[in-house]
Every structure is written in C-alpha cells, then in structure tokens.
Amino acid sequence: MATPEFILRLRERIGTELLWLTGVTAVILREDHVLLVRRSDTGAWTPVTGVIDPGETVAATAVREALEETGVVIEVERLVWVHTLAPMQYPNGDRAQYLDHTVRARYVSGEAHVADEESSEVGWFALDALPPMSADHRERIARALSDSGECALD
C-alpha cells in the first residue's frame, strides 16, 4: 500500500499541512550483502522503509514492510539509530517530517522480488559495491554495520 489509510484520513482533515510521522528503515543483511529497493516515485536506491501504523511496534513495522516490499522474511536484531529527517514536500503538495527508527535486520527466508508498486527493482548488493544513493541512506547502512551495539539518538 503506497499511503496508509490512517494518513489518507488525516489528510482529509489537514490538507497539505506538515504531518509528523514515525518511520522505520530496515537495513536487511545476508552475509556481506544488503537488500535494497529502487523507489518507483524517485528512482532512488534505498533500504526498505515504511511508516509505522497506529498500534504497531518498530520491529513489527520492519518485518511487515520487508515482506510487503520485497517478499522476504526478516528478523530484527537491534535498533541502531533514531533521528529526525528534514521536512519534505511530496509532488502532490503534502508536507511531512519523519522520526526515523533505523534497525539492523537479518534475512531469514524468501526470494527477494518486487512485491508492491512502491518499488521498481529489488536486489542484494555487496556492501563494497553499493549503487548510488543519498548520503543519509549510506549513513543508515553504516550505522547498522557498526559493531558498537549502541543506538545513536540525533
């Protein structure tokens, strides 16, 4: 699902006003590879991302989004970074700002494939051969690979 139903209901009331949302980035690892999706809307390669639905946990969101977007089953290992993204504006004028929870996750099963309309491609990439992507998404991957065991708060 591209836009969760609860967001559509909120947008009916507030229009394009800035909406504060909580999100998850799942950095999914399988040995020395990371699972990435190419977003249909921007063409950018990113880890799996999604909005936390009301009543849902961070880990449950990561598991759900991985299955919905890529068809793979994952296990969340740990939270690695909580940070606030800059406000953004979508092509339709909607404005949002996200509090992102980046998690490190382990591949469990399933064949990675495009499983919904949010992505045009899905693939495993060697950690030393990542495709072009934003510095922010590279930072999320780097933090997930860190062995410090700590969660950064920004």
Backbone as a printed PyTorch tensor [residue, N CA C, xyz], in Angstrom:
tensor([[[  0.8510,  -1.1710,   0.0000],
         [  0.0000,   0.0000,   0.0000],
         [  0.9000,   1.2390,   0.0000]],

        [[  0.6750,   2.1350,  -0.9130],
         [  1.5120,   3.3240,  -1.0420],
         [  1.3150,   4.2880,   0.1270]],

        [[  0.1020,   4.6910,   0.4050],
         [ -0.1710,   5.6070,   1.5170],
         [ -1.1150,   4.9180,   2.4860]],

        [[ -0.6760,   4.7420,   3.7520],
         [ -1.5480,   4.0860,   4.7290],
         [ -2.8870,   4.8100,   4.8730]],

        [[ -3.9150,   4.0370,   5.1280],
         [ -5.2770,   4.5670,   5.2460],
         [ -5.3790,   5.6530,   6.3150]],

        [[ -4.6810,   5.4930,   7.4390],
         [ -4.7910,   6.4910,   8.5040],
         [ -4.2270,   7.8370,   8.0560]],

        [[ -3.2270,   7.8240,   7.1870],
         [ -2.6770,   9.0840,   6.6710],
         [ -3.6650,   9.7350,   5.7120]],

        [[ -4.3130,   8.9360,   4.8830],
         [ -5.3260,   9.4870,   3.9740],
         [ -6.4510,  10.1630,   4.7560]],

        [[ -6.8670,   9.5290,   5.8660],
         [ -7.9190,  10.1300,   6.6980],
         [ -7.4450,  11.4380,   7.3300]],

        [[ -6.1970,  11.4600,   7.7950],
         [ -5.6530,  12.6960,   8.3610],
         [ -5.5680,  13.7910,   7.3060]],

        [[ -5.1460,  13.4200,   6.1140],
         [ -5.0100,  14.4100,   5.0350],
         [ -6.3560,  15.0240,   4.6630]],

        [[ -7.4440,  14.2520,   4.8040],
         [ -8.7780,  14.8100,   4.5450],
         [ -9.0740,  15.9700,   5.4900]],

        [[ -8.5120,  15.9210,   6.6790],
         [ -8.7730,  16.9440,   7.6950],
         [ -7.7800,  18.1070,   7.6490]],

        [[ -6.5010,  17.7980,   7.3720],
         [ -5.4790,  18.8520,   7.4710],
         [ -4.9200,  19.2880,   6.1260]],

        [[ -5.3590,  18.6650,   5.0650],
         [ -4.8570,  19.0410,   3.7450],
         [ -3.3740,  18.7560,   3.6170]],

        [[ -2.6260,  19.7250,   3.1180],
         [ -1.1980,  19.5230,   2.8650],
         [ -0.3130,  20.0070,   4.0120]],

        [[ -0.9180,  20.3870,   5.1460],
         [ -0.1370,  20.8670,   6.2930],
         [  0.9200,  19.8400,   6.6850]],

        [[  1.9720,  20.3280,   7.3530],
         [  3.0580,  19.4570,   7.7940],
         [  2.5150,  18.3860,   8.7350]],

        [[  2.7950,  17.1390,   8.4260],
         [  2.3490,  15.9960,   9.2210],
         [  3.5810,  15.3140,   9.7990]],

        [[  3.5800,  15.1230,  11.1110],
         [  4.6770,  14.4570,  11.8130],
         [  4.3970,  12.9600,  11.8010]],

        [[  5.3290,  12.1740,  11.2490],
         [  5.1410,  10.7310,  11.1290],
         [  6.3390,   9.9820,  11.6920]],

        [[  6.0810,   8.7730,  12.1690],
         [  7.1670,   7.9070,  12.6160],
         [  7.4060,   6.8540,  11.5470]],

        [[  8.6700,   6.6240,  11.2530],
         [  9.0150,   5.6800,  10.2040],
         [ 10.0840,   4.7000,  10.6440]],

        [[ 10.2930,   3.7010,   9.7990],
         [ 11.2960,   2.6680,  10.0350],
         [ 12.1210,   2.4910,   8.7700]],

        [[ 13.4240,   2.3320,   8.9630],
         [ 14.3210,   1.9040,   7.8950],
         [ 14.8930,   0.5670,   8.3240]],

        [[ 14.7130,  -0.4560,   7.4960],
         [ 15.2480,  -1.7850,   7.7980],
         [ 16.4660,  -2.0350,   6.9190]],

        [[ 17.6330,  -2.0970,   7.5430],
         [ 18.8580,  -2.4570,   6.8340],
         [ 18.9650,  -3.9730,   6.9580]],

        [[ 18.6140,  -4.6600,   5.8680],
         [ 18.4920,  -6.1190,   5.8650],
         [ 19.7780,  -6.7240,   5.3210]],

        [[ 20.4320,  -7.5350,   6.1540],
         [ 21.7280,  -8.1020,   5.7960],
         [ 21.6410,  -9.6020,   5.5830]],

        [[ 22.3920, -10.0720,   4.5880],
         [ 22.5750, -11.5020,   4.3200],
         [ 24.0440, -11.6650,   3.9920]],

        [[ 24.7940, -12.1790,   4.9600],
         [ 26.2500, -12.2820,   4.8550],
         [ 26.8290, -10.9090,   4.5450]],

        [[ 27.5220, -10.7390,   3.4270],
         [ 28.1370,  -9.4450,   3.1180],
         [ 27.3450,  -8.6650,   2.0700]],

        [[ 26.0210,  -8.8520,   2.0820],
         [ 25.1310,  -8.1520,   1.1540],
         [ 24.0080,  -7.4530,   1.9170]],

        [[ 23.5000,  -6.3820,   1.3180],
         [ 22.3690,  -5.6480,   1.8790],
         [ 21.2600,  -5.6260,   0.8310]],

        [[ 20.0260,  -5.7520,   1.2910],
         [ 18.8700,  -5.7350,   0.3980],
         [ 18.4150,  -4.2910,   0.1940]],

        [[ 18.3190,  -3.8850,  -1.0770],
         [ 17.8930,  -2.5310,  -1.4150],
         [ 16.7320,  -2.5700,  -2.3870]],

        [[ 15.9490,  -1.5020,  -2.3660],
         [ 14.8330,  -1.3460,  -3.3040],
         [ 15.0440,  -0.0520,  -4.0840]],

        [[ 14.6220,  -0.0680,  -5.3450],
         [ 14.6340,   1.1710,  -6.1370],
         [ 13.2160,   1.7260,  -6.1070]],

        [[ 13.0680,   2.8960,  -5.5120],
         [ 11.7500,   3.5050,  -5.3430],
         [ 11.1350,   3.8690,  -6.6880]],

        [[  9.8630,   3.5360,  -6.8440],
         [  9.1440,   3.8550,  -8.0820],
         [  8.9600,   5.3530,  -8.2660]],

        [[  8.7910,   6.0800,  -7.1600],
         [  8.4970,   7.5130,  -7.2750],
         [  9.7150,   8.3730,  -7.5810]],

        [[ 10.8850,   7.9900,  -7.0680],
         [ 12.0790,   8.8180,  -7.2530],
         [ 13.1840,   8.1430,  -8.0520]],

        [[ 13.1150,   6.8150,  -8.1690],
         [ 14.1800,   6.0770,  -8.8410],
         [ 15.3970,   5.8460,  -7.9610]],

        [[ 15.3370,   6.2790,  -6.7070],
         [ 16.4740,   6.1590,  -5.7940],
         [ 16.5490,   4.7640,  -5.1790]],

        [[ 17.7880,   4.2780,  -5.0050],
         [ 18.0120,   3.0400,  -4.2600],
         [ 18.0240,   3.3720,  -2.7760]],

        [[ 17.2910,   2.5760,  -1.9770],
         [ 17.2180,   2.7810,  -0.5320],
         [ 17.0820,   1.4300,   0.1620]],

        [[ 17.3840,   1.3840,   1.4670],
         [ 16.9580,   0.2230,   2.2410],
         [ 15.4300,   0.2120,   2.2830]],

        [[ 14.8510,  -0.8360,   2.8050],
         [ 13.3950,  -0.9160,   2.9660],
         [ 12.9660,   0.1160,   4.0090]],

        [[ 11.9400,   0.9010,   3.6720],
         [ 11.4370,   1.9210,   4.5930],
         [  9.9180,   1.8480,   4.6610]],

        [[  9.3640,   2.4280,   5.7150],
         [  7.9100,   2.4720,   5.8220],
         [  7.4500,   3.2590,   7.0230]],

        [[  6.1700,   3.5560,   7.0360],
         [  5.5310,   4.3020,   8.1180],
         [  4.9730,   3.3180,   9.1440]],

        [[  5.1490,   3.6500,  10.4150],
         [  4.6090,   2.8290,  11.4930],
         [  3.1080,   3.0680,  11.5710]],

        [[  2.3290,   2.0020,  11.4630],
         [  0.8770,   2.1050,  11.5810],
         [  0.4850,   2.2730,  13.0510]],

        [[ -0.6570,   2.8980,  13.3350],
         [ -1.1060,   3.0450,  14.7180],
         [ -1.1420,   1.6870,  15.4320]],

        [[ -0.5580,   1.6490,  16.6240],
         [ -0.5490,   0.4330,  17.4250],
         [  0.5390,  -0.5590,  17.0630]],

        [[  1.3410,  -0.2570,  16.0620],
         [  2.3770,  -1.1790,  15.5900],
         [  3.7200,  -0.8300,  16.2350]],

        [[  4.5580,  -1.8260,  16.4600],
         [  5.8930,  -1.5890,  17.0050],
         [  6.8850,  -1.3400,  15.8720]],

        [[  8.0440,  -0.8230,  16.2410],
         [  9.1100,  -0.5960,  15.2590],
         [  9.4980,  -1.9120,  14.5940]],

        [[  9.7230,  -2.9510,  15.3870],
         [ 10.1370,  -4.2410,  14.8310],
         [  9.0610,  -4.8350,  13.9300]],

        [[  7.8140,  -4.7630,  14.3610],
         [  6.7210,  -5.3050,  13.5430],
         [  6.6050,  -4.5570,  12.2200]],

        [[  6.8320,  -3.2470,  12.2500],
         [  6.7890,  -2.4650,  11.0140],
         [  7.8910,  -2.9070,  10.0630]],

        [[  9.0970,  -3.0940,  10.5730],
         [ 10.2120,  -3.5270,   9.7270],
         [  9.9150,  -4.8740,   9.0780]],

        [[  9.3960,  -5.8140,   9.8620],
         [  9.0620,  -7.1450,   9.3400],
         [  7.9700,  -7.0380,   8.2760]],

        [[  6.9240,  -6.2690,   8.5540],
         [  5.8190,  -6.1030,   7.6040],
         [  6.2890,  -5.4540,   6.3090]],

        [[  7.0290,  -4.3630,   6.4220],
         [  7.4800,  -3.6450,   5.2290],
         [  8.4100,  -4.5060,   4.3730]],

        [[  9.2950,  -5.2700,   4.9970],
         [ 10.1910,  -6.1410,   4.2300],
         [  9.3940,  -7.1600,   3.4270]],

        [[  8.3940,  -7.7580,   4.0470],
         [  7.5720,  -8.7460,   3.3560],
         [  6.7350,  -8.0880,   2.2610]],

        [[  6.1150,  -6.9410,   2.5710],
         [  5.2730,  -6.2510,   1.5880],
         [  6.0630,  -5.7520,   0.3850]],

        [[  7.2640,  -5.2200,   0.6210],
         [  8.0240,  -4.5980,  -0.4620],
         [  8.9300,  -5.5620,  -1.2160]],

        [[  9.4240,  -6.6090,  -0.5310],
         [ 10.4370,  -7.4640,  -1.1620],
         [ 10.1270,  -8.9540,  -1.1280]],

        [[  9.1080,  -9.3570,  -0.3680],
         [  8.7760, -10.7710,  -0.2750],
         [  9.6950, -11.5770,   0.6190]],

        [[ 10.5690, -10.9260,   1.3940],
         [ 11.4660, -11.6740,   2.2690],
         [ 11.0330, -11.5590,   3.7260]],

        [[ 11.3370, -12.6100,   4.4610],
         [ 11.0870, -12.6600,   5.8990],
         [ 12.3850, -12.2660,   6.5910]],

        [[ 12.2710, -11.3960,   7.5870],
         [ 13.4550, -10.9310,   8.3130],
         [ 13.2520, -11.0790,   9.8080]],

        [[ 14.3610, -10.9640,  10.5170],
         [ 14.3360, -10.8880,  11.9760],
         [ 15.0930,  -9.6270,  12.3670]],

        [[ 14.4500,  -8.7630,  13.1320],
         [ 15.1030,  -7.5350,  13.5770],
         [ 16.0790,  -7.8870,  14.6890]],

        [[ 17.3190,  -7.4360,  14.5300],
         [ 18.3510,  -7.7100,  15.5280],
         [ 18.4660,  -6.5950,  16.5660]],

        [[ 18.4580,  -5.3450,  16.0800],
         [ 18.5810,  -4.2500,  17.0430],
         [ 18.2700,  -2.9070,  16.3980]],

        [[ 17.9350,  -1.9560,  17.2450],
         [ 17.7460,  -0.5680,  16.8480],
         [ 19.1240,   0.0830,  16.8130]],

        [[ 19.4490,   0.7900,  15.7050],
         [ 20.7850,   1.3710,  15.5880],
         [ 20.8030,   2.8940,  15.5510]],

        [[ 19.6780,   3.5150,  15.1480],
         [ 19.6920,   4.9790,  15.0310],
         [ 18.2680,   5.5090,  15.0550]],

        [[ 18.0440,   6.5270,  15.8570],
         [ 16.7750,   7.2530,  15.8650],
         [ 17.1260,   8.6940,  15.5250]],

        [[ 16.5630,   9.1920,  14.4260],
         [ 16.8850,  10.5610,  14.0270],
         [ 15.7220,  11.2180,  13.3030]],

        [[ 15.7370,  12.5360,  13.3310],
         [ 14.6920,  13.3250,  12.6940],
         [ 15.1540,  13.7600,  11.3140]],

        [[ 14.3260,  13.4930,  10.3230],
         [ 14.6200,  13.9130,   8.9580],
         [ 14.1200,  15.3380,   8.7490]],

        [[ 14.6870,  16.0170,   7.7930],
         [ 14.2350,  17.3690,   7.4590],
         [ 12.8200,  17.3020,   6.8850]],

        [[ 12.0320,  18.3430,   7.0900],
         [ 10.6960,  18.3630,   6.4750],
         [ 10.8130,  18.2020,   4.9570]],

        [[  9.8190,  17.5340,   4.3730],
         [  9.8370,  17.3030,   2.9300],
         [  8.4710,  17.5960,   2.3440]],

        [[  8.4570,  17.8020,   1.0440],
         [  7.1930,  18.0320,   0.3480],
         [  7.0940,  17.0530,  -0.8100]],

        [[  5.9540,  16.3570,  -0.8810],
         [  5.6970,  15.4040,  -1.9550],
         [  5.1930,  16.1480,  -3.1900]],

        [[  5.2700,  15.5160,  -4.3600],
         [  4.8160,  16.1730,  -5.5930],
         [  3.3710,  16.6870,  -5.5320]],

        [[  2.5170,  16.0370,  -4.7320],
         [  1.1170,  16.4850,  -4.6400],
         [  0.9320,  17.6440,  -3.6590]],

        [[  2.0270,  18.1060,  -3.0510],
         [  1.9600,  19.2290,  -2.1190],
         [  1.9200,  18.8350,  -0.6560]],

        [[  1.6560,  17.5640,  -0.3480],
         [  1.6400,  17.1130,   1.0430],
         [  3.0220,  17.3210,   1.6540]],

        [[  3.0380,  17.8150,   2.9030],
         [  4.2900,  18.0120,   3.6140],
         [  4.3450,  17.0610,   4.8000]],

        [[  5.5480,  16.5330,   5.0580],
         [  5.7300,  15.5940,   6.1640],
         [  7.1340,  15.7310,   6.7300]],

        [[  7.2470,  15.3290,   7.9860],
         [  8.5460,  15.2170,   8.6340],
         [  8.5320,  13.9070,   9.3960]],

        [[  9.6500,  13.1780,   9.3240],
         [  9.7040,  11.8370,   9.8840],
         [ 10.6930,  11.7280,  11.0380]],

        [[ 10.2870,  10.9840,  12.0530],
         [ 11.1890,  10.4920,  13.0800],
         [ 11.4860,   9.0620,  12.6570]],

        [[ 12.7080,   8.8240,  12.1690],
         [ 13.0600,   7.5150,  11.6220],
         [ 13.7490,   6.6450,  12.6620]],

        [[ 13.3830,   5.3770,  12.6540],
         [ 13.9950,   4.3600,  13.5090],
         [ 14.7050,   3.3750,  12.5820]],

        [[ 16.0290,   3.4310,  12.5350],
         [ 16.7890,   2.5280,  11.6760],
         [ 17.1290,   1.2750,  12.4720]],

        [[ 16.7980,   0.1140,  11.8890],
         [ 17.0770,  -1.1610,  12.5450],
         [ 18.0000,  -2.0070,  11.6770]],

        [[ 18.7850,  -2.8250,  12.3450],
         [ 19.5910,  -3.8390,  11.6700],
         [ 18.7510,  -5.1080,  11.6840]],

        [[ 18.6160,  -5.7390,  10.5200],
         [ 17.7950,  -6.9460,  10.4210],
         [ 18.5570,  -8.0310,   9.6770]],

        [[ 18.2020,  -9.2580,   9.9890],
         [ 18.8310, -10.4310,   9.3820],
         [ 17.8370, -11.1060,   8.4560]],

        [[ 18.2900, -11.4330,   7.2450],
         [ 17.4830, -12.1900,   6.2910],
         [ 17.1980, -13.5710,   6.8720]],

        [[ 15.9490, -14.0270,   6.7670],
         [ 15.5600, -15.3530,   7.2420],
         [ 15.1890, -16.2570,   6.0750]],

        [[ 14.2790, -15.7920,   5.2070],
         [ 13.8410, -16.6410,   4.0940],
         [ 13.1290, -15.8140,   3.0310]],

        [[ 12.8790, -16.4680,   1.9100],
         [ 12.1370, -15.8440,   0.8210],
         [ 13.0480, -15.4030,  -0.3070]],

        [[ 12.4840, -15.3470,  -1.4930],
         [ 13.2000, -14.8890,  -2.6830],
         [ 12.8750, -13.4160,  -2.8930]],

        [[ 13.8910, -12.5650,  -2.8480],
         [ 13.6690, -11.1250,  -2.9960],
         [ 13.1330, -10.8070,  -4.3840]],

        [[ 12.0470, -10.0350,  -4.4130],
         [ 11.4370,  -9.6180,  -5.6780],
         [ 10.5930,  -8.3610,  -5.4410]],

        [[ 10.2310,  -7.6880,  -6.5130],
         [  9.3390,  -6.5320,  -6.3950],
         [  7.9760,  -7.0700,  -5.9860]],

        [[  7.5240,  -6.6860,  -4.7960],
         [  6.2910,  -7.2500,  -4.2540],
         [  5.1510,  -6.2400,  -4.1630]],

        [[  5.4050,  -4.9760,  -4.4650],
         [  4.3360,  -3.9750,  -4.4820],
         [  4.7080,  -2.8460,  -5.4320]],

        [[  3.8140,  -1.8800,  -5.5460],
         [  4.0060,  -0.7900,  -6.5080],
         [  5.0010,   0.2670,  -6.0350]],

        [[  5.4720,   0.1750,  -4.8010],
         [  6.3880,   1.1850,  -4.2760],
         [  7.7900,   1.0720,  -4.8540]],

        [[  8.1290,  -0.1140,  -5.3900],
         [  9.4780,  -0.3440,  -5.9100],
         [  9.4320,  -0.8060,  -7.3560]],

        [[ 10.4710,  -0.4220,  -8.1110],
         [ 10.5910,  -0.8940,  -9.4900],
         [ 11.6330,  -1.9970,  -9.6110]],

        [[ 12.5500,  -2.0770,  -8.6410],
         [ 13.5730,  -3.1230,  -8.6040],
         [ 13.8880,  -3.4540,  -7.1540]],

        [[ 14.3570,  -4.6740,  -6.9400],
         [ 14.8080,  -5.1270,  -5.6300],
         [ 16.0710,  -5.9340,  -5.8650]],

        [[ 17.0800,  -5.7640,  -5.0210],
         [ 18.2910,  -6.5510,  -5.2200],
         [ 19.2020,  -6.5840,  -4.0130]],

        [[ 20.0070,  -7.6400,  -3.9810],
         [ 21.0440,  -7.7850,  -2.9670],
         [ 22.3130,  -7.1510,  -3.5230]],

        [[ 22.9610,  -6.3050,  -2.7360],
         [ 24.1750,  -5.6240,  -3.1630],
         [ 25.3020,  -5.9160,  -2.1870]],

        [[ 26.4850,  -6.2130,  -2.7410],
         [ 27.6610,  -6.3760,  -1.8960],
         [ 27.8990,  -5.0650,  -1.1560]],

        [[ 28.2970,  -5.1660,   0.0950],
         [ 28.4890,  -3.9710,   0.9120],
         [ 29.5780,  -3.0590,   0.3590]],

        [[ 30.5010,  -3.6230,  -0.4100],
         [ 31.5580,  -2.7970,  -1.0060],
         [ 31.2360,  -2.3830,  -2.4420]],

        [[ 29.9950,  -2.6090,  -2.8850],
         [ 29.5930,  -2.2510,  -4.2540],
         [ 28.1520,  -1.7370,  -4.2740]],

        [[ 27.8650,  -0.7780,  -3.4150],
         [ 26.5100,  -0.2320,  -3.3380],
         [ 26.2370,   0.6740,  -4.5350]],

        [[ 24.9870,   0.7150,  -4.9870],
         [ 24.6440,   1.6340,  -6.0730],
         [ 24.6270,   3.0720,  -5.5490]],

        [[ 24.5810,   4.0520,  -6.4460],
         [ 24.4750,   5.4370,  -5.9790],
         [ 23.2240,   5.6070,  -5.1100]],

        [[ 23.3990,   6.3000,  -3.9810],
         [ 22.2730,   6.5800,  -3.0840],
         [ 22.6110,   7.7880,  -2.2340]],

        [[ 21.6120,   8.3110,  -1.5590],
         [ 21.8140,   9.5100,  -0.7430],
         [ 22.7850,   9.2320,   0.4020]],

        [[ 23.4410,  10.2950,   0.8390],
         [ 24.3560,  10.1820,   1.9730],
         [ 23.6120,   9.7070,   3.2160]],

        [[ 22.3660,  10.1430,   3.3790],
         [ 21.5720,   9.7380,   4.5360],
         [ 21.3410,   8.2290,   4.5510]],

        [[ 21.0200,   7.6440,   3.4080],
         [ 20.8030,   6.1980,   3.3680],
         [ 22.1140,   5.4360,   3.5410]],

        [[ 23.2140,   5.9570,   3.0150],
         [ 24.5210,   5.3330,   3.2570],
         [ 24.8450,   5.3540,   4.7530]],

        [[ 24.4980,   6.4580,   5.4180],
         [ 24.7340,   6.5720,   6.8550],
         [ 23.9080,   5.5420,   7.6270]],

        [[ 22.6790,   5.3220,   7.2250],
         [ 21.8390,   4.3170,   7.8920],
         [ 22.4680,   2.9280,   7.7680]],

        [[ 22.9710,   2.6120,   6.5780],
         [ 23.6220,   1.3150,   6.3740],
         [ 24.8850,   1.2210,   7.2260]],

        [[ 25.7010,   2.2670,   7.2260],
         [ 26.9390,   2.2610,   8.0110],
         [ 26.6530,   2.0560,   9.4930]],

        [[ 25.6350,   2.7200,   9.9980],
         [ 25.3050,   2.5660,  11.4170],
         [ 24.8220,   1.1480,  11.7250]],

        [[ 24.1020,   0.5460,  10.7970],
         [ 23.6410,  -0.8310,  11.0040],
         [ 24.8120,  -1.8080,  11.0050]],

        [[ 25.8610,  -1.4820,  10.2830],
         [ 27.0360,  -2.3550,  10.2150],
         [ 27.9670,  -2.1730,  11.4040]],

        [[ 27.7960,  -1.1090,  12.1550],
         [ 28.6590,  -0.8290,  13.2950],
         [ 28.5230,  -1.9290,  14.3420]],

        [[ 29.6400,  -2.2910,  14.9230],
         [ 29.6380,  -3.3250,  15.9580],
         [ 29.5600,  -2.7400,  17.3700]],

        [[ 29.2900,  -1.4470,  17.4730],
         [ 29.2820,  -0.8140,  18.7940],
         [ 28.1530,  -1.3320,  19.6770]],

        [[ 27.0560,  -1.7840,  19.0510],
         [ 25.9210,  -2.2660,  19.8240],
         [ 25.0860,  -1.1550,  20.4210]],

        [[ 25.4620,   0.0900,  20.1660],
         [ 24.7290,   1.2220,  20.7180],
         [ 23.7810,   1.8120,  19.6890]],

        [[ 22.7500,   2.4650,  20.1920],
         [ 21.7950,   3.1760,  19.3430],
         [ 22.0940,   4.6660,  19.4400]],

        [[ 22.2980,   5.2930,  18.2900],
         [ 22.5480,   6.7330,  18.2640],
         [ 21.2220,   7.4820,  18.2550]],

        [[ 21.1840,   8.6020,  18.9540],
         [ 19.9870,   9.4430,  19.0020],
         [ 20.3550,  10.8260,  18.4910]],

        [[ 19.7560,  11.2220,  17.3900],
         [ 20.0230,  12.5470,  16.8010],
         [ 18.7230,  13.2820,  16.5770]]])
